[in-house]
Each structure stands twice: as structure tokens, then as C-alpha cells.
Amino acid sequence: MTEKQRLREVLLERRSTLDERALEAAAAALAVRASAVVHERAVRRVAAYLSIAGEPPTWPLLDRLLADGVVVVVPRALPGRRMTWLRYTGRDALAVGRFGIPEPTGDDDPDALDRVEVVLVPALAVDTSGYRLGRGGGFYDAALQARPEVARVALVHDHEIVDDVGPEPHDQRVDVAVTPERTLILPAR
């Protein structure tokens, strides 16, 4: 097992111990901090993930962005480590998709990611150089590689800011890490 795999296991284990109150508090704080990042950039279109199982919760953030008139697109997983993106209109328009993750229903919009200004990405950790540690599937690295100019914001728990995630050549960096307690502007890519 590599150091990166060990770190991934430790972080997933720690997430599994977070209680509902801690996640609710994180959700409220993240909604405030992450929406501030979006609004500071005067962004009108955002790509975001739909949180599951101990991930930093995105649901209040997505509701807040929608209420503010921001267009939000969310992913649907496709074979071959690819994703397509569809407009998020609320929780009622979701179904459980591949990997047991909520996904939007409706028709794909193959150009949706091309029109966003910020991508809110999931991460198990972000290091001080801006590299993110994902779950290892490569879906987000591929999506980010296709859009090198877009602002990238990772949402993580406070303890998930680390010194080094052991990046590999295919790993994509993020510009900002948002935790419930702080917003970190990371070194330029």
C-alpha cells in the first residue's frame, strides 16, 4: 500500500466518525464561506458536486447559490472515468446513479462544464501546494484537466488541510481550499 493510499484510508475512516451535528455545522459554515468565494469573483455559473457520506456537505451551499441566481451544474458519471454535467434545479430532480451517488435526471448538456467560471470539487485532503487528494477514480482530475483556466475550489474539513498528499503527474491542483473555519488561497498553478 502506498503512502497516498494510507492517507486516503485514514481520512475516510475519520470522516466515518463525524456525527450529524458536526456535519450540519460544517454545512452551514461552508455555505457562507464558499458562496463568498463565488460572489467575490462575480460568478454566474458554477459546477459543484453533490455531497455524500461524511464529505463536506454541499446541500445548503447549492440551495444558497440557486437562491442567489447562480446557475449550478452537477455531474453524472459515465463509463471511462468521464462525467457529463447537468443543470441542478433542486433535490427533487435527482436519482441515485452509478456508485450510489445522487445524480441529476434529464438530458445531458455536453457543453455545460465549458460555460462555468468556478468548479467546486470534492477532496479528501488538500495540501499546502494546492494539490487535492480525491477518492482515486480520476473523474475530477480529468474534468479539471479539460478546463485549465477555470477557478478550482475544494471543500474540505479543517483537519483535511495537510502538508503533502503525494501528488502524481496526473493530479490537478486547486486555487482555493474552503473549510468550515477558513478560506485558504493556495499558490498559483
N, C-alpha and C positions, 0 to 999 in steps of 0.2 A: 504494500500500500504506500502510495506517495504521500509526501507532506501535505500536498494540496487536498488529497482525498481525506486525510486525517482531519484537517481543518474543517472540511465540509461536514464530516460526521459529527465533530464536536459542536459546531454551530447548529446543525439540525437537531441534535439532542437538546441543546439549550433552548431552542425555540419550542420544543415539545413540552417544556416545563412552564412556559408562560401561561399565567392564568387569564381568565376572561377579563377581569378588571384591568390588568396591566395592558392587555391588547386594546381595550376601549379607550384608556387614557392615551395610549400611543396613537390611536386613530385620530382622536381629537387634535392632538398636538401636531401630528403630521399634516392634517388637513390645513391648519393655519400656516405652518412653515412652507409646505410645498406649494400651496396656492400663492403665497407671497413671492416665491421664486418665479412662478408662471407670470404673475401680474407685473413684477418688476421688469420683465422682458417684453411686456405688452403683447403677449402671445394670444392668438385666437384659435389655434389648432394644436392639440396635444395628443400624443399616443401614450397610453397607460396600460398597466397590467391589472388584472382582477385578482386580488389577494386571496390566498388560501392558507390554511394550516400553519399558523404562527408567523406568517410573513407580516411585515409592517402593513397594517390594514389600509386599503385604498378606498373603501366604500364611502366614508364621509368626504374624502377629498374629491372623488368623482362627482358626488352629489353637489358639492360646493362649486366645482368648475362648471357643471351644467347650469346651475342657478345663476352663475355669472356670465352666461352666454358663450362659454368656451366650447368649441366643438371637440369632442373626445372620441378617439378611435381606440379600439381594443383588439387584441389578437385572437385569431382562430388558428390552431395548429394544423399543419398539413404534413403529409409524408415528406421525408427527405430533409428534416430539420428546417423546414420553411414555415413561415406564418403569412397569413393574409390578415388584413385589418378591416374592421367594420365599425361603423358609427355606433357609439354607445348611447342608448336612449334611456337606460334605466335597468334595474334588476329584473323587471318583468319580461324583458326581451332576451333573456339568457337561457341557455340549456347546458347541461353537463356534456362536455366534449371529450376529446382524446385526453388521456392522462387524468381524467376525473376533474378537470378544471372547468369552471364556468366559461362559456364562450357565447358570443353574440349569435343570434339567428339571423337569417336573411341572406341577401346576396352579397358576395364578395365585392370589394372595391379595390382592384389591383393597384390603384394609384394613391390610396389613402395615406400610406406612410410617406409618400413623396411630398405631401402637402402640409405635414406637421412641422412645427418650429421647435418643439421640445418633445423628447421621449422620456417618460418616467419608467425606469427599468427596475425589475426586482433584482435583489442581490442578497447573498448570504453574508457577504462582507465587502467592504471597500477599504483598500489600503491608502496610505498617505500619498502615494504617487497617482492615485486615481483609478487603479485597476479594480475591477469588480470580480468577485467570485460568485458564479452562478451555481446552478444545480448540476451542471456538467453536460447538458444536452446540446449546447451551442446555438440554440434558436436565436437568442438575443444578440450574441456576437455576430451572427450572420446578418441580422437585420440592421445592426449598427454599422457594420462594415459597408453596407449598401448606402448608408446616409452619413458619410463622414462629417458633413458640415452642420448637422443638427445638434442642438444643445442636448446633453445627456444628464439626467438627474436620477441618481439611485436613492431609493428609500430603504433605510436600514434601522435596526435598533441601535441604541447607543453603544452597546458592547460589541457591535459588529464593525466598528472602525478599528482596523488593525494596522500593524506596521508593514506587513507584506503578505500578499495572497499567493505568491509564487506564480506570477503571470507566465503564460506561454505565448508564442508568437501570434496566435490567432485571437488572443484575448483583447477585447476592446476596452478603452478607458472611458471614464465618465468625467464630467466637468464639475459636478456638484454632488455632494452627499448630504441628504437631509435625514436627521434623526428626530425623535420627539424633543430632544433638548437643544439641538444646534443645527446650523446650516454651515457646511464646510465648502468653500470654494477651493477646488483642487488645482494642482499645477496644470498649466496649459498643455494640451495634447500636441 
